[in-house]
Amino acid sequence: MSRLRYLTAGESHGPLLTAILEGLPAGLSLDVAALDADLARRQHGYGRGGRMKLERDQVRFTGGLRGGETLGGPLAMSIANLDHGVWEKVMGPLEVDAQAAAKRRLSSPRPGHADLPGGLKYGRHDLRDILERASARETAMRVAAGAVCRQLLAAFGVEVRSGVLSVGPVASEEPREGWSFATLSSVDEASPFRAVDASLEPKMTQAVDAAAKAGDTLGGTILVAARGVPPGLGSHVSWDRKLDGAIGQAMLSIPSVKAVSIGSGVSNAFAPGSLAHDPIAWSEERGFHRTKNRAGGLEGGITNGEDVLVVLFQKPIATLREGLPSVDLDTKEPHRAQYERSDVTAVPACGVIAEAMLAFVLANALLEKTGGDSMDEVRRNLDGFLAAQRSF
Ligand SMILES: Cc1cc2nc3c(=O)[nH]c(=O)nc-3n(C[C@H](O)[C@H](O)[C@H](O)COP(=O)(O)O)c2cc1C
């Protein structure tokens, strides 16, 4: 049973987004400015559409917090959708204006989106009913919940970061095997791509400009890493306790992420066993450790104390200016997919969301391992567990 859980609610152009994060220990001091800074990081990046210029996300807390400290109850958070004003007649929760809604009706589904499968499944003939919830706007709430988890992890010495490895065809030649959390120290948070190899950014800009001009879109790859993760989180005993499985599920739940590699998982599939695994060593200073980290910090679904390394593969944005071949719902005739204001690429933002998802999964695993209703109790239990490992 998960120790931490969260639910989000809200539509892309509805009044606001909401999240409830449950299972936090009492006594975690939240730095709200740092949390809002994470939300701003999600909104930045080269190649974003007009929407991101409109929104200035800020979290409002309405439960579970007193004087900036968690109380142990569910944490209730919301973020206003600043452009709901102009969408009110279309997206009012209780009332819509039929004419205004008809103008915004989505009736030519976009390939690569939830539009058609969602419409068929939920019996909605205006596919906006699907788009509004499937939109990646929802990920703002994940970043808020993830930022809380990041702050919990930081209190126990765990850090989470990400960086962009490639955008479209522009990719680093660096071998995957050498990557670590330290690889991400070169990432300039203020740069438009947050690239691991900053020298690639001019080429990334050109690639995005060319795609935008052609009415096309780009995907990319991202490295997400955590340092300071205690050994012994997750478990080998059952499929649903394996932490690599939980990380994979969390990452694949991010809209447009279609493949995930733990450490050198992809390149290892093409290597002999003698070059795929990480030798075990022991020293007074570090105890048991690995001399390489091709496993990305996870063996048998359990953290081994090395950096947790995850590579994400994001598909190109599915909304194209000219519209991909589709069908009109009413006539069943061929019709180009409708265009909705859209990003050309969202790879840098996807990295921020991936950090949030990794922070959530690791925070949950940490609390599952330690138990504890207060931060002090979590600390005591974690210290005891680590001491037992040192004297193993
Ligand atoms: C940060 C971020 C921003 C996105 N922006 C857009 C966008 O502007 N237009 C679009 O068509 N898809 C965008 N997507 C992707 C879609 O939300 C996603 O492809 C769609 O919901 C279908 O889900 P699936 O790709 O996981 O199957 C974005 C994804 C992320 C992570």
The ligand as a Gaussian input file, in Angstrom:
#p B3LYP/6-31G(d) Opt

LIG

0 1
 C        5.014000      19.966000     -20.719000
 C        4.167000      19.406000     -21.817000
 C        3.538000      20.270000     -22.705000
 C        2.767000      19.772000     -23.743000
 N        2.200000      20.660000     -24.606000
 C        1.466000      20.180000     -25.641000
 C        0.909000      21.089000     -26.591000
 O        1.068000      22.305000     -26.500000
 N        0.197000      20.562000     -27.605000
 C        0.003000      19.218000     -27.762000
 O       -0.625000      18.801000     -28.711000
 N        0.527000      18.339000     -26.872000
 C        1.257000      18.785000     -25.828000
 N        1.793000      17.890000     -24.933000
 C        1.586000      16.444000     -25.137000
 C        0.161000      15.976000     -24.947000
 O       -0.371000      16.407000     -23.709000
 C        0.062000      14.443000     -25.076000
 O        0.763000      14.008000     -26.197000
 C       -1.389000      14.001000     -25.203000
 O       -2.087000      14.324000     -24.011000
 C       -1.566000      12.501000     -25.485000
 O       -0.988000      11.715000     -24.483000
 P        0.156000      10.665000     -24.818000
 O        1.126000      11.370000     -25.741000
 O        0.780000      10.352000     -23.518000
 O       -0.460000       9.488000     -25.494000
 C        2.596000      18.360000     -23.890000
 C        3.206000      17.495000     -22.986000
 C        4.001000      18.006000     -21.962000
 C        4.670000      17.060000     -21.029000

